[in-house]
Amino acid sequence: MRGILTGLLLLLAAENAYAFKCDKDNAKRPPIWVSQYGLNTNPDFMYGYAQLIPEKKQSLQRINEQLKANALGDLSTSINSEVSRTVISQRDNLGNDQAFIQSSAESNISTGQLSSIDSFIDQKECIAYARVAIEKANIPFISAVSYLRLMRQKTVFNTIKLSEIEAANSLLAGLPDMAAQSGQTATTQLASLSPELTSIETEINSRKIDILALSLSIFSGSKRKELELAAEILDLIKKVEQSGQSPARHASVQKNASQKHQAILQVLASDKIAIGWIKTKTAIDGAILKAIDKNPDKYWAAPTSTDAEELKKTAAEFELKQTLYLELTTQKARKFGIDEVDITLSLSYAPVQSSIAPTTLNLAGRAIGRPISDDIIAEKVSSLLAKAL
């Protein structure tokens, strides 16, 4: 215990030995910037100021550290105002996120782009002053890097918006130009930040994929827009994969987007004829699909169509020019213990963007058996379609 007490006393004695004390006899004339304390009118530099009265037993080192911290805080406030003016065009895209301004202001501490750090102690009045400066040309670069770091944090908490992701990607693309305009310090820093920026880009684009995947799953717009959305997802996944940081969850997203992209691309704005019919969930559906599949370059089976008008709407969504609506009617009879089914298959061809009456072709056939199943009817339908398609 006595040893610990002795150590503390020695430590206090050492601190007292280095404690700063104002001495009026050593008073010096203040530099010009002290008389201009608080001014920020220089067109090329932005200043942050601080002043304090040294506390008793406070070392000169601690005084300077506190002055610098306070001056940096003041510089942050000045940058807040400057950013709102000089980056106003980008803030239109970034949104009114106050965290953007705060983060932009604080970033000067981490960037190490201070042009100067001045301090002075007026020993006559016993007041310590400090001024830190940064070139205004550096502010857009500083703000951009800081905003990107903020967006990275938002991805962690899943609070980032799609508009913010777009703004972040725009900033990432523009950083080299910003750094070049800022000077050699920013250019050097950009190179050192490359791994971090790559990671940020990957993380925000991974989140963008999640957002777009949800949009694709509930998409209700035009097929061309849906195709573009699926393509964008696939491009983003490829980009993220190239970084070597692709999340496992993207596998299912990629599969779904790829299937939708391929399904739409094969049909959209093609010369294919959209074929529709009322689905029966029997072998007859299979027979019709089999007939269509024999000529995939000419025909396309529309996913849903309860009538000819709905088929037209579906075809219009895929920017097709013509439809073919199938109607199957059957009439069953029994003669001498044998079933007979008369089959009529109506094929109605109609242009999509016209009110012209459809051209109808009626095909007739008969199925005979004991008894007659859906498979037998389906086989007859298949033979009829083989002649027409």
CORLIN-V453172 format. One record per run of one state. SS is the DSSP state (helix for helix, strand for strand, loop for the rest). FROM is the first residue (numbers start at 1). TO is the last residue. If there is no record, write none. Layout:
# CORLIN-V453172
SS&FROM&TO ; SS&FROM&TO
This chain:
# CORLIN-V453172
loop&1&1 ; helix&2&18 ; strand&19&19 ; loop&20&23 ; helix&24&26 ; loop&27&31 ; helix&32&35 ; loop&36&44 ; strand&45&52 ; loop&53&58 ; strand&59&59 ; helix&60&86 ; loop&87&87 ; helix&88&94 ; loop&95&97 ; helix&98&111 ; loop&112&113 ; strand&114&122 ; loop&123&126 ; strand&127&135 ; helix&136&156 ; loop&157&161 ; helix&162&182 ; loop&183&183 ; helix&184&217 ; loop&218&222 ; helix&223&242 ; loop&243&249 ; helix&250&265 ; loop&266&272 ; strand&273&276 ; loop&277&282 ; helix&283&293 ; loop&294&298 ; strand&299&301 ; loop&302&307 ; helix&308&317 ; loop&318&321 ; strand&322&335 ; loop&336&337 ; strand&338&351 ; loop&352&358 ; strand&359&369 ; loop&370&373 ; helix&374&388 ; loop&389&389
